Amino acid sequence: MGTMSIGHWLIVLVVVLLVFGPKRLGDVGKGLGQGLRGLREGLNTKDPEPTPPTNNGDRSPDKVESKQNV
């Protein structure tokens, strides 16, 4: 009762084909494949080292000129 046999999976497949249609089901499969490919590529690429925050010198918020008076 708790397991799915081949017959059950065939019925599910037929219902899914009837609901979505073969074209839309193909588009969903294509999108899923592209998403998985992108995920694998993202996991395999090494991220660049983060750059340390830069010191803006003497540009504290008090000394920054405002453009509101222009």
C-alpha positions as CSV (number, residue, x, y, z in Angstrom):
1,M,0.0,0.0,0.0
2,G,2.8,2.4,0.8
3,T,5.0,1.7,-2.3
4,M,4.5,3.0,-5.9
5,S,4.6,0.3,-8.5
6,I,5.3,0.7,-12.2
7,G,1.6,0.8,-12.9
8,H,1.1,3.6,-10.5
9,W,3.9,5.7,-12.1
10,L,2.4,5.1,-15.5
11,I,-1.0,6.4,-14.4
12,V,0.7,9.5,-12.9
13,L,2.6,10.0,-16.1
14,V,-0.6,9.8,-18.2
15,V,-2.4,12.3,-15.9
16,V,0.5,14.7,-16.0
17,L,0.6,14.5,-19.8
18,L,-3.1,15.2,-20.0
19,V,-2.9,18.2,-17.7
20,F,0.2,19.9,-19.1
21,G,0.5,18.5,-22.6
22,P,3.6,17.3,-24.3
23,K,4.9,20.7,-25.4
24,R,4.6,22.4,-22.0
25,L,6.0,19.3,-20.3
26,G,9.0,19.5,-22.7
27,D,9.5,23.2,-21.8
28,V,9.4,22.4,-18.1
29,G,12.0,19.6,-18.6
30,K,14.2,22.0,-20.6
31,G,14.0,24.7,-18.0
32,L,14.8,22.2,-15.2
33,G,17.8,20.9,-17.2
34,Q,19.2,24.4,-17.7
35,G,18.7,25.3,-14.1
36,L,20.6,22.2,-12.9
37,R,23.4,22.9,-15.4
38,G,23.7,26.5,-14.1
39,L,23.7,25.2,-10.5
40,R,26.5,22.8,-11.3
41,E,28.5,25.5,-13.1
42,G,28.0,27.8,-10.2
43,L,29.2,25.2,-7.7
44,N,32.3,24.4,-9.8
45,T,33.5,27.9,-10.3
46,K,35.7,29.4,-7.6
47,D,34.6,32.7,-6.2
48,P,37.2,35.5,-6.3
49,E,38.7,36.6,-3.0
50,P,36.7,39.3,-1.4
51,T,38.4,42.7,-1.5
52,P,38.9,44.5,1.8
53,P,36.9,47.6,2.5
54,T,38.7,50.7,1.2
55,N,39.5,53.7,3.3
56,N,37.9,56.8,1.7
57,G,40.5,59.0,3.4
58,D,39.1,62.1,4.9
59,R,35.5,61.8,3.5
60,S,33.6,61.5,6.7
61,P,29.8,62.3,6.5
62,D,30.5,65.7,8.1
63,K,32.9,66.8,5.3
64,V,30.9,65.4,2.3
65,E,29.5,68.3,0.2
66,S,25.8,68.2,-0.3
67,K,24.2,68.8,-3.7
68,Q,20.9,70.0,-2.2
69,N,21.9,73.7,-2.4
70,V,22.7,73.6,-6.1
